[in-house]
Amino acid sequence: MLQRIQSLYLIGAIICAGILPFFFPLWFNENGFPIYFQEDLPISILFGFSSLLSILAILSFKKRQHQFVLCRLNMILNIILLLLFMFYAPKLSGDPHVSKKGIGLVLPLISIVFLALANIAILKDEKLVKSSSRLRK
């Protein structure tokens, strides 16, 4: 259901993990050419799994606990992606005065923020459903 706020947050996570990496480079090589995520297999696999988990979380809107777990797994996956970027970042050559890192390195962090907001909204929704079912009994 797209009218729920967590679905909008998950769509933001899909955009950060599935669409924006095509447009924003991760870093630049020695010659100044941009390096995108497709040029490194582990990074492209992790971006793909992240967007897939977000899509699965949107599609499991009837099972809020399942949706919550998928968002948590996606956050862990994005943290692994950030750690992988930290592993690659010291190997990048560049002058300390000019940054050779692209904006694509920040995309998993933005995705984590969207996923955390989605988890807060899922918990709020679950709390609302539990309180309304308590009134029925």
C-alpha positions in Angstrom: 0.0 0.0 0.0 1.6 3.2 -1.2 -0.4 5.5 1.0 1.5 4.4 4.1 4.5 6.6 5.0 6.8 3.6 5.4 6.2 2.8 1.7 7.4 6.3 0.8 10.5 5.9 2.9 11.2 2.5 1.3 10.8 4.0 -2.1 13.4 6.6 -1.1 15.7 3.7 -0.1 15.0 2.0 -3.5 16.0 5.3 -5.3 19.2 5.6 -3.2 20.2 2.0 -3.8 18.8 1.2 -7.2 18.7 4.3 -9.3 21.1 7.0 -8.0 24.2 4.8 -8.2 23.8 4.8 -12.0 24.2 8.6 -12.0 26.6 9.4 -9.2 30.2 8.0 -9.3 31.7 6.3 -6.3 35.1 7.8 -6.8 37.5 9.0 -9.5 40.6 7.3 -10.8 44.0 8.9 -11.2 43.1 10.4 -14.6 39.9 12.0 -13.2 37.5 9.5 -14.9 34.5 8.6 -12.8 34.2 5.0 -11.4 30.6 3.8 -11.1 29.3 0.9 -9.1 29.0 -1.5 -12.1 32.8 -1.7 -12.3 33.1 -3.6 -9.0 31.1 -6.8 -8.7 30.7 -7.0 -4.9 29.5 -3.4 -4.7 27.0 -3.9 -7.5 25.7 -7.1 -5.9 25.2 -5.4 -2.6 23.4 -2.4 -4.2 21.2 -4.9 -6.1 20.3 -6.9 -2.9 19.6 -3.6 -1.1 17.1 -2.5 -3.7 15.6 -6.0 -3.9 15.1 -6.1 -0.1 13.4 -2.7 -0.2 11.1 -3.9 -3.0 10.2 -7.0 -1.0 9.6 -4.9 2.1 7.1 -2.7 0.2 5.4 -5.8 -1.2 5.0 -7.4 2.3 2.8 -4.5 3.6 0.3 -6.9 5.2 3.0 -8.6 7.3 4.4 -5.7 9.4 6.9 -7.9 11.4 8.2 -9.4 8.2 8.5 -5.9 6.7 10.4 -4.7 9.8 12.9 -7.6 9.6 13.5 -7.0 5.9 14.2 -3.3 6.7 16.7 -4.4 9.4 18.4 -6.8 7.1 18.6 -4.0 4.5 20.2 -1.7 7.1 22.8 -4.3 7.9 23.5 -4.8 4.2 24.0 -1.1 3.7 26.3 -1.0 6.7 28.4 -3.8 5.1 28.4 -1.7 1.9 29.7 1.3 3.9 32.4 -0.9 5.4 33.3 -2.1 2.0 33.6 1.6 0.9 35.9 2.3 3.9 38.0 -0.7 2.8 38.4 0.7 -0.7 38.7 4.4 0.3 42.3 4.3 1.7 43.4 2.7 -1.6 42.3 5.7 -3.6 45.0 7.9 -4.8 44.6 11.6 -4.7 45.9 14.9 -3.5 44.8 15.8 0.0 43.6 19.2 -1.2 41.3 17.8 -3.9 38.8 15.2 -3.0 38.7 12.2 -5.4 35.8 10.5 -3.8 32.4 10.8 -5.5 29.0 11.4 -4.0 28.0 7.8 -4.5 29.9 6.8 -1.4 27.2 8.6 0.7 24.2 6.8 -0.9 24.2 3.8 1.5 24.2 6.2 4.4 21.1 8.1 3.0 19.5 4.7 2.4 20.1 3.7 6.0 18.4 6.9 7.1 15.4 6.1 4.9 15.2 2.6 6.3 15.4 3.7 9.9 12.5 6.1 9.2 10.6 3.3 7.6 11.2 1.1 10.7 10.0 3.8 13.0 6.8 4.1 10.9 6.3 0.3 10.8 6.6 0.2 14.6 4.2 3.1 15.0 1.7 1.3 12.6 2.1 -2.0 14.6 1.5 -0.2 17.8 -1.7 1.4 16.4 -3.0 -2.0 15.2 -2.3 -3.6 18.5 -4.1 -0.8 20.4 -7.1 -1.0 18.1 -7.4 -4.8 18.5 -7.2 -4.4 22.2 -10.3 -2.2 22.1 -12.2 -4.8 20.2 -11.8 -7.5 22.8 
